[in-house]
Amino acid sequence: MPTNPNSGVPSLSAHITHLRYPLAPLLSITTGTPHPCFPSTLLHYHLLTERQLDDLAHFYHQRTPTTFSFLYPEPVVERWNRAASIEHKRRWIGRFVGLRGCASPVGVEMDVQRQWPNTGEWGSEEWDEWLRRRMEWGMEVERMREAGGRKGAW
């Protein structure tokens, strides 16, 4: 993205151009039609409400496993949780429809990396807790890779 030469911040026009990027609608395996509220642009994707995200997941067989759930290129049915935050749901739907940058678990990676224990000794409770969280994060990433089934998705 072009940046403002004085601030190093991407320009407003670059953001607007990015958010205008059109999204091709995903068709339902059972009906052959897109969901009525499928986002037509990246901006519309970012403006989806939690209810719309749940409706999209249901329409595309991702909220409750069915025989059709795993016939889509990037199924997310195994991790869909109605009680999850809207950020998680948006990321899962983004991954489902093929948007880049939606594959990592929300918040988990940053939490693990930011809380590297800088005090205490190796083997202390602090280190053990950090290592446990790091291993859980690694297992989650591996589950996501296996569920994606596409080479190069990572």
Salt bridges, closest charged atoms under 4 A:
GLU50 OE2 - LYS89 NZ 2.93
ASP54 OD2 - LYS89 NZ 3.10
GLU74 OE1 - ARG95 NE 3.26
GLU74 OE2 - ARG150 NE 2.79
ASP111 OD2 - ARG133 NE 3.78
GLU129 OE2 - ARG132 NH2 2.41
GLU129 OE2 - ARG133 NH1 3.82
GLU136 OE2 - ARG132 NH1 2.45
GLU140 OE1 - ARG143 NH2 3.02
GLU142 OE1 - ARG145 NH1 3.66
